[in-house]
Amino acid sequence: MNTIKHILTRYTALLWALLKPLGVWGILVVAALDGGFIGLPMDAVVAGYVYGDGAHFYKYVLIASLGSALGSIVVYVIGYKGGEELLRKRISAERFERMHAAFDKHPFWSLMLPAMLPPPTPFKLFELAAAVTEMSFGRFLLAVFCGRMVRFLILSLLTLKFGPSAVHLFAAIFRRHYYVAITVAVAALIAWLLRRQANQKRKQTTNRRDSL
């Protein structure tokens, strides 16, 4: 255990040494790399920047979200040009069909919700699924950006209140209540969709009455 901690400490120190000369744009680089297939401790990086300059936390949230969206272009291209076979190798046929159906019905929310969630959420699989189902490129980028912005905003507010340890707190709470978080997110989506559908029906009824 001590060896693992030592490795992680040295890895984090090396990462910060590389980011320091880049200034604020360092967070964009890390987010873009993390958005692709290179996994990096994105939450720790965001928390570090926010803790060092709390007055401008919103700037880091926006830049990190933008970087994640730009990096995800790599995953989108791979998925769009032939990611179905790759995706089928990583998940069961039943799960593949469920994800495909979800993206066919509600593509934006099916990607934005996973983008909001920290590890161990397999977000790259959702990105691949979005590309495989031929989700529009613009909507894909917007869903990733919005989801990441929610995630980094929550993390930043926790960091401002509790300090850098908020990263571990955030991760621990999520891992401990992973399925609860997923259930709440899905329930919120269903409630929003039902409300939206009800509003559309109400407008249609009002329009019919006005036309008579």
N, C-alpha and C positions, 0 to 999 in steps of 0.2 A: 504493500500500500504506500509506504514512504517513497519507494522508487517511482511509482506512478505519479505521486504528487510532485516529486522533484522534476520529472520530465515535463509535466504540465506547466510548472512554474517557469522552467527555462524556455519552454515553447512560447508562453505568453510574453516573457521578457524579450525574446527575439522578435516577436511580432510587433511589439510596441516600438522597438528600436528601428524597425523598418518603416513604421508608419510615421514616426516623429518628423522626418524631413518633408513629408507630404502635407503636413498640416491638416486642414479640414478635409482635403480631398482624399486623405488616407481612408476615411470611412467609406467613400464612394468606391475605391478600389477593392477593399475587403468585401463590401456588399456585392459587388459585381462578381468577384471570384466565388463567393459563397452561393450566389444565385445560379452559377453554373454547376459543374460537377465537383468542384473543389470545396469540401466542407471546412469551414472556419468558424471559430467561436464568435459569431456575429453579435450575440447578446452582450458578451463581455466587452467587445469593442465599443458598441453603442453606449453602454453604461459608463465606460471609461471616459469617453468624450463628454458625455452629459455631466458627469461628476466634476470634470475639470472646468466646465464652462456652463453651469446650470442656467445662466440667464438666456442662453441661446439654444436651449435644448431642442426647440422646434426645428431649428436649422439642421441639426443632426438627424432628427427623425425623418425629415423630408429627403435629405441626401442619401441616407441609408436605404430608404424605400425606393428611391430612384435607382440606386445601384443594384438593388435586388431585382428590380424589373428589367434593367438592362442585361444583367447576367443571365436572367431566365430565357433570354432570346436563344441562347445556345441549346437549351433543353427543348424549346419550342421547335427549332429547326430540325433537331434529331427526331423528335416525335412526329412532326409533320411529314418528314421524308421517309419514314419507315420505322416508326417507334412501336407499332403494334406488336411486332414479334418480340421486341425487347421487353415490352410491358407484360406480355403473356408469360414470359419466362420468370418474371418476378412475383406475379400474383396468380391466385387460382382462377380458373375459368369462371367460377361463380362470382368472384369479386370483380373480375374484369367486366362482366355483363352488368353488374350493379353500377359500377362507375360509369360505364358507357351510357346507361339509361339516365343517370343523374345529370351528366353533361348534355345529353340530348334535350332534357327538360329545362334545366336551370344552369346553363354553362357558367355564367358569371359568379353566382353564389357558390357553386360547387368547387370553384377554385379560390375565391376570396376567403371563405371560411377556413380552409386548411392553411392558407397563407398567414392567417392571424395567429395560428397555434405554434408554439415552440416545439423543439424536439421532445419526445421521439416521434412526432408526426412525420410520416414519410412524404413530405411535400413534393419531392421530385416526381414521385409516382403520379400525383394529381396533375402536375404540370404535363407529364407525358400523356396522360389520359386526355387532357384538354386539347393537346395538339393532335392526338390520334383521331379524336372526334371532330377535327377541323374547326375548332373554335376560332373565331376571327382574331387576327393578330392584335388589333387595337384593343379589343375587349380583354384579351389575354393579358396584355401589359397593364391595363387599368385594374384588373382584378388582383394581380400580384402587387401592384403599387398600393392599392387601398388596403389590402389585407396586411401587408407588412407595416403600413403606416399605423394601423390600429395596434399591432403587436408592439412596435417600437415606442409608440406613445405611452402605452401602459407601462412598459419597462422603464421608460424615462421618468415617469411620475413616481414610480416606486423607488428609483435610484435617488431622486431628489429628496425623498422622504426618509429612506433607510440607508442610503449610501451604496457603494459598489456591491455590498453583500446582497443587494436586492436581486442580483442575477441568480444567485444560488437559491434564494427564497422563492423566486418566480419559478425556477425549474423544479424545485422540490414540491411545491404546491401543485404544479401541473402534473407531475409524474404520479403523485399520490392520488390525485382526483382526475386522472386522465379521462376516464369514461364519463364522469360527471360533466366535465367541461365539454366533451363531445356532445353529450345529450342536451345540455343547455343550448349549445350553439345550433344544433339541429332544430330544437324546439322553437328557438327564436326565429329561425329561417321559416319554418312552417307557419308560425303565427303571422309573420310579415307577409308571406305569400297569400294566406287566407284573407288577411285584411285588404291586401291589394286587389284580390279577386272580387271581394265584396264591394269595394269602391268602384271598380270597373262596371259591375252589374248595376250599381246604383246610378252611375252616370248614363249607362245605356237606357235604363228605365226612364230617367229624367228627359233624355233626348227624344225618346219615343213620344212621351207626353207632350213635349213642346212642339213636335211636328204634327200632332193631331189638331 
